[in-house]
């Protein structure tokens, strides 16, 4: 990775993680919802029990219809035993056994009143079961959404505790994908799997009990489904898990590429790289397609496989049940109920198998979010922080060493004192460590050795909030959020009055161009603040720093995007602002730092020269060479005219 902020981009890992630990950790996020989950289970139990009783009771209606139909075919006045004896006398023992098992009333037809009563009971059971199921879903939805709400809160809090070095090695689009897409996928997974998983497990248990009550023999046949389900799900899940991890990793990579191309779309057009960007998108999109297709296809095999197993069991139950009815071992209504139970038994098993698809996708997303939550955080603030007795702005570097990469030293044994009210300019070639120096002041990075003190207190002994509240920083890259100009300026000090805000705007010449806008300070900026020029955006960021009224001011190429006249006005305003404040000014245009109290020249992380503008010019060292490179005398016209080859004089008119 490159040294410095945004110096490198990290690629998302595609290595498959352990499914079990990640799933267990995801489930542990539900612990705060224990009470609600108990209610979910109780409501689910009642709903499933009522639903499971339905087929058994409905089987009684079938028995009433079938037995009434048979009774109508028998001679009125005869007893069931006489009918049975007659069938045995004719050698129809199997029919005799079937009639013996029935509750017949020879000569009587179907008792429709009794059938209606049974159907009313079944209808009532299903309505109550549906109500309990709705209540379960309502409570469960709250459990899921609160769990995901807390997860989002944890991720947001984590982002504020991560060091700047983490963001240096993570693509913005990849990070956004974890915070948005992956968490949304977790929410969907929890919502669907928790409801189906609980209902399916309860249904399997309830149906299994009822099947054993009706016929242990048929129940044993149905149990064959369970080991087959486990084997099929396990084999397919192992193959699809890696593909789901790759799918969400590729999603993050594609999002990063799209975000990068969109944010730099102007440069893409300027340099004619639309075809190259499109080809790169096609490659990433193709990789995501392959990973997604493979994951969905492999995991999608589970449901058809389970349906096939369920159909085989259904056929076996129908055949064996029919033989048992013919033999009088079981009633027709019980066989009908058992067939319904077999369907209810295989359906939740199929759902459990198909849930492996969604569950693996959700756990793959959870792993990526947990990676973010497990990232190393900033060094915690001291338990008993110190605060400077007076906010004078005296900064001292004492033998400071720092590097982004241990193999590549950057700043070594740097010592420097910035007195209160002193203006210090930092100059040097790109990569010399100028921005790094001010980042160390802000404690965006931790020192390798040495220390930095603010008003006599080691900055590591202060809280970061206390330290940064004394700092005002304006960067070369402006940052404005979607909102009004007034809100963007007030971001520097939310409790500032309108009068103080206007004073800061006038001091930085923001008021001059804001007055020309139709809505003035209430003008709303879009996400990229594209309705302002680069110079106007930078002026607003400077006004924001002015309003913060810091004791230490850091300007990192803060005037690079304004015109020369505005820059002169800003220099005058900054001179007033820097009074009684320590200021660090990073500038490449040396004309802007002539009046600095101290100019520091850095090369390769080391201070090679320091002094005033006049002293450094007189020394004739590195600063003098930089100055001469910018303000050298014009080249003589004769020297600038290229020599014309003699053979081409006729073409240039030189011969005449």
C-alpha positions, 0 to 999 in steps of 0.5 A: 500500500502507498504511504499516506492517506488514500495511498492504496486500495485493498481488495476484498477477501474471497477466502471462505470462512467457517460457517459454524462460528459465523452463524453462531455469532450472528445468532448471538446478536439476538440475545437482547431479544430473549423475552420477545423470542420466548413469545415468538416460540409460544405463539408459534407452538400454539399456531402449529399445534392448532394447524397440526390438529386440523388434518386429524379432525378433518379425517373424521369428516372423511370417515363420516362420509365414507362410513355413511356411504357404505352404511347406505348400501347395507340392508336396513335393520341389520347389525354390523356384526351380521354384515361381517359374518355374512362377508366371512361366510362368502369368503371375503375376509379382507372386506370383513376386516375392513367393515369390522374396523368401521363405525357402520349403521346399516340402512342409514346415509351420510350424517351431514350435520355431524360432517358440518360440525367437524368442518366448523371445528376445523375452520375455527382451528385454522382461523385461530392458528392463522391469528397466532401465526400473524401475532408471531410474525408481528413480534418476530419482525420487531425482533429482526429489525431491532437486531439489525438496528443495533448492528447498524449502530455498532457498525457506525460506531465502529467506523468512528473508532477505526484509524485513518490507516484502515480507510487507506487500505479499504476501497470506499465502494467496498466499505459502503457495500459492507455497510449497506448491501451486506447488512440488508442481506443479513436483515433479509436472512434473519427475517425469512429464516427465523420465521420459517426455521421456527415454524418448520421445526415446530411443524416437523415435531408436531406432525411427527407426533401425530403420525405416530399416534395414527400409525407407527408403521407409516411414521417409520416410512416417513422418517426415512426423509430426515437422514436423506434431507441431512445428507443432501443439504450437507453435501450441497451446502459445502459446495455452495458456501464458498460460492456465496462468499465469493458472490458478496466479495465480488459485489463489494469489488463491483461497487467499488469500481462503479463508485470510483468511475462515477466519482471520477467520471469527468476525468474518464471523459477527458482522457477518453477512458470510457471504453477502458472503464466499460471493459473493466466493468464488464470483467467485474460484472462477469465475475459477479455473474459467475459467482452468483450463478454458481451459488444460486444454482448449486444451492437451488438444487436442494429444493428439487432434491427434497421434493423428489424425496418427498414424492417417493415417501408419498408414494410409499405411504399411499401404497402401504396405507391403502393395504392397511385400510383394506386389511382393516388396520386403519381407517380411510380418514386416518390414511387421508390425514396421514397423507396430509401429515406426510405432505406437512412433514416433507414440506418443512423439511424441504423449506429447511433445505432451501433455507440453506440457500438464504442462510449461507448468503446471509452468513457470508454477508455477516462474515464481511460485516464481522471483519469490519467490526473486528478490525483494529481500532484506534488506541483508546483515549486515556482513562484520566485525560490531561488538559492544558492549563491554557490554550496558547497553541504551543506545539513541540515535536520531540525526537518524533519518528513515524512511517506508514510501512516499517520497511520504509522509514519516512520521518525520523528523529524530527524535533521542532517547536512552534511558539504561540502565534507563530506562523510556520510554513512547510514546503518541500517536494511531493512525498516529503512528509508535509501532510504527514506532519500535520496528520500527526498533530491531529493524531490521525496516526500514532507515532513510532517513537518520540512525542508531540506536546500541546501547551506542555501536555503530551497529545496522547494524554489528551482525548482526541476530542479535546485535542481536535477541538483546539485544531482548525484544519482546511485541506486541499480537497474540500469536503461539503455535505448535502445541505445549505451553505449556512449548515456547512459553515456552522459545521465548524461550531454548531452553537455559533450565532448567525452574527458569528457565522456572518462575521466568519463569512465576511472575513473569508470573502464567502459573503461576497459570492453568497449574496449573489445566489438566489437563496443566499446562505440557504442555498442547498448544495447537492452531494458533490456540491457541484453547484459551486465552483472549486474556489467557492467550495474552498472558501466555505471550508476556510470560513468553517475553520474560521468559525471554529476559532481554533488555537492551532490552525492547519492549512494544507494547500488551502488556497490552491483553488482560488484566483490570485486576487482572492488569494491575496484577500485570503492572505490578509484575512488569515493574517488577522486569524493567525494572531495569537494562534499557531498556524501551519501552512503547507504550500507549493506556491512560495509566494503565499508564505513569504511572510511566515515567521518560520519556513521549514523545508522538508525532504524525505521526512527530514527537516533540511532547512528552516528560517525566514524567507530572507534567511533561506534565500541567502543560504542558497540551499534547497529553499532557494532552489525551489524559489528560483524554479518558480520565479526564475527570470524569463528565458531569452527569446534567442535561446528559446528559438529552436534551430531550423535544419538547413534543409527546411529553410525553404519551408519556413521562409528562412531563405528569403 
